[in-house]
Amino acid sequence: MDLTQLRRTLQSFTTLMLDVYDREGGTEDSELARFAYTHDNRQARANPVRLDHLFSFPEVYDWSGAGQVEFTEIDRWEWSVPMQGWSVFVRYNLIDAGRPSTLVDLQKVVSSLPPAFTRKRFQLAMSVLRGNPISVDGQPFFSDAHSHPAGMGSYDNTQDFEVAALDDETVRDIVEAIYDRFRRNMRIQSEVYRADQVENLLIFVPESLIVPFRRVAGRDLLVTKSGATLSNDVKGRFELLVDSKLADGQIRAVWTDPAGPKPVLHVPDRDPWLDVDESIKLPGQHVAIAMMAIFAAKPLFPQAAQAGTITVNPPEV
């Protein structure tokens, strides 16, 4: 079997590959949808994708003052998303092509590729929260100097917490401070908003903070610094997720109102396809059987996320 025949055989596995891709991506896609807005570019195939309209905030004006509209900061930006091509491959020995086990072997190879792509899409979206890329207003995504693109005010989506210990009461206070900051940032754009709009958050913590935050996420009663108990009024108001890529003491929070702004933009550009990637040079008779796709991610609305740092300084005795 030569490369042309191998390529033709691979095409017969496209439906299998897409089925595995959809099945593997189901869970992570549902998580992704909670903090990422998806702009489907598979029909338009624009490159780059221009999304200035996402930052257009219509305002009512009095006709008597028509013609006095001023440009806002976003009008000076060209907010676009360059597409990125991605590939994952498994080495395959051409000597084995054409044997009775070829179709079974290729089925195993093709089925092993989609999970890697699913992880990559999620990692790319999470890189906005884990890193600090430049946002639409020219500031780092997590910054104390953000300005609303429609000129509605400034805001801060960072917080530092210096605490003596991570007891239940202290962690509860940190969660309440995160809620308060989201309420403050939301008031920039909305004169009136629903109270429950900031009641559903995702809070990401590193592995070192699992235990104290899990206690507060799940208990009805909390233990105060003095050993007394108090009702846990933040239980059920946030979901705790563990991010192994966060450094000790770092936390991230995301506002998850389905109708509200989201911190990440996810742009699928082309459905995955299978091919032999001849650009990958392998020794001997080995070739790279590859799954390829085009997609991208970029920071969107900083006010929909927060970054925090927790520093524990026990009192001297």
N, C-alpha and C positions, 0 to 999 in steps of 0.2 A: 504493500500500500504506500503510494507516494503522498506528498503533502497535499496535492489537489484532492485525492480521494479521502484523506483524513479530514480535510476541511469540509468536504461534502457530508461525511459521516457526522461530524460535529453539529452541523446544522439540524440534523434530525433530533438532536438532544436539546434544542432551544426551548421547547415547551417544558420539558423536565426541569431545566435550569431555572426558568421563570417561576415555575410552581414552587420549587424549593426556596427561591429568593423571596417570594411573597410570604410563604409560610414562616421562614426564618425571620423575616423582617416584621412580622405582625406585632409582636410584643414591643420591640424597640420603636416601631413606627408610632404605636399608641403613646409611648412615653415621649417621643420626639414631638408629637402634635401638641403636647401640653406646654412646651416652651418655645416651639418654633413655628413660624408662619411659612407654609409651603407655597411657592409660586411655581406652577407646573409649566415648564418651558419645552415640553416634548413635542408640541405642535408647532409653536412659533420658531423654535430653534434659533433664537436671537443670541448673539455673542458679541459684546457683552449684553446682559439683560439690564435694561435701564428701568429703574423703579422710583424715579423722582415722585411719582404720583402717590406713593405710600406716605410721603411726608407733606402732602398738601392738606391743609386744615381750612376748609371753607369758612368764611366769616360773612355775616350779614352786614350790609352797610346802608346808610341812608342815601337815597338817590340824590338828595340835594348836595351831597358831598362827593358825588361820583367823580372818578378820575383822580382821586387823591390816594389810591392804593399804593402802599409802600412795599418794596421788596423786603422779604425776610431772609434770614441767614441761609435757609435751605435753597433759595433761588440762586445762590452763588455756587451751589454744589452740583456736580453731575454724579448722582448716586447710581452706580452700575455694579454689576456682579460679573466678573470674567469667569467663563466656564473652565472647568478643570477635567482632564481625562484621567481615568484611573484604571489600573489593570492588576489582576491577581492571577497567578499561574501555578500550574503543577507540571513538573518535568515528566515527560513521557518518552519511552524508548521506542523509536520507530521500528526496531527489530521485532517488537511484539505486535505490531500492526498487521492485520490480516490473519492472525491466529484465531482458533475457535472461540477463545475467551475475550476477543477484542471488544465486542459490544458490552459485555459485562464489565470489563475493566474501564472502558470509557464512561459508562454510567456512574461508576464509583468516583471517577475523577471529576466529572461534571458536577455531581452532587456535593462534592467537598468544597467547591468554589464560592457559592453564594453566602455562607456564613461570614466569610472574611469581608465581603462587601458590605454586609449589614453592619458589622462592627465599625467599618471605616466611615460610613455615613453618619453614624451616631457620634463617633469620635470627632469628626469634623465639626458637627454642630456643637458638641461640648467644648471644643477648643475656644469658642467665644467666651464661655463662662470660666474656663480654666485659665485662659490667658488674659491679655488686656489689649486687644486690637483697637485701632482708631475707629471711633463711631462717627455718626453723620454730622455732629456739630464740631468735629475736629479735635475733640478731647479723647483721651483714652476711655475705653468703654466703662471702666470703673473709675470715677473721678468725682471730686468735690466741686468741680467747676463746670458742670453741664449747663447748657442753655437750651430751652425748648426750641425746636426748629421754627415754630411759628411765632416766636417772640413772646411767648406766654410766661416767661420767667426762668429762673435758674433753679437747679436742684443738685443734690448730692446723693449718690447711690453707693457710698462707702461708709463703713462704721468700724471702729476699733473698740474692743472691749478688754479692759484690764481688770481682772478679778482676782480675789484671794483664793477661791476654790470653785470647783464646778459642782456645787451641791444643787439640789432640785430647784430651790428658790432662785439661785443665780441664773441657771439655764432658762427657767421660766421668764425671768426678766430680760434675758437676751432675745428670746423669741418675741416678747412684747415690744421690745425696741425695734425689731425688724418690722413688725406690723405698723408701728407708729411712723416709721420712715416711709413705708409704702403709702400710707394715708396722706402724708405730707406731700410726697411727690405726685400723687394722683390729683391733689387739689389744684395743681398747676393747670391741668387741662379741663377739669370738671368742676363746675360750681356746686353741683349736686351729684352724689353718687350713692349707690346702694352700699349699705354697711357690709353686706356679705361679699362684696367684690374683693375685699382684702382678707377674707376668712379662709381662703383655700390657697395655701402656698406649698411649694416644694422647697425643702431645705436640704442642701447637700453638705455632708460633713465627711472629713477623712476618717479612716478606721480608728484613729486614736480617740475620737469623740463619740463613737457609737453609743457607749454605755450611758453617759449622762444624758444625752439627747433622747435615747430610746426610753429612758425612764419617764421623761417629761412627755413624750409623745403618747405613752400608753397608760399611764397611771391616773386613777381618779383622785387620789390624794397625794400631795407632795410633802416632803419633810423640809422644814425651814432650817435656817442656820442654827437656831436655838434648839432644834429637836422637836418642835411642835409640828402639827400637821395642818395643811390648808388645802382647800379645794383647788383642783387643777383646771383653771379656766382656759387653758390653751389646748387641752386634749381634743383631738378631732379637728383642729383648725389648721393643721399642717401635716404634710406627709414627709417622712424622713427617708432620704436616699443616701447611700454610702458611695462616695467617689474616691476610689483608691489612688487617683492621680493628684488629689489635693494634698498640700503639705500640712504638717501638723499645725493646728490652730487656725487654719483657713476654713471659712464657711461661705457658701453661696446660697442665695435665696431667689426664687422666681415666683412672680405673680402669675396665677394660672386661670384667671377669668377667661372663659372661651371667647368672649366677645371683645376682650381688651387687647392692648398692645402686647407683643411678644418680643423677647430679647434677641431671638435668632431668626435669620432668614435662611430657608433651605430651598434650593433650586434644582430639581431633577431636570436633566436636559435630554437624555436619550435612554431608552430601555437598554439593559445589558445585552451584550451579544457574545458569542463564542467565536474564537479564531485561534489559529496557530500564530503566535507572536514571533516573527522571525527577527525582530530587533533584539531579542534576548538570546545571546549566544551561550549555548550549553555544550559541554564536552561530548565527544563521541557521537552516537546516533540519537542523542536526546534532543527533544524539541519542547518548547513551552506551549502547553495547552492553556489558553488564557480566557478569562472572562473579563470583558471590558465594559465600561460605562462612563458617562459624563454627568457630573453633578457638582454643586458648589454650595458653600455656606458663608454667611457674612453677618456681622452684628447688625441688629435692627434698632429696637427701642431700648436705650439704657435704663429708662425709668421703670421698666418691667423686671429689673434684676438688681440684686445687691451683692456686694462683696464685703465680707467682714473678717477680722482677725481677732482671735481670742488669745490673750496672754495671761497666764496664771502666775501670779506673784504671791506666794504664801506669806503671811505676816511673820515678821521676825519674832522669835521667842527668846 
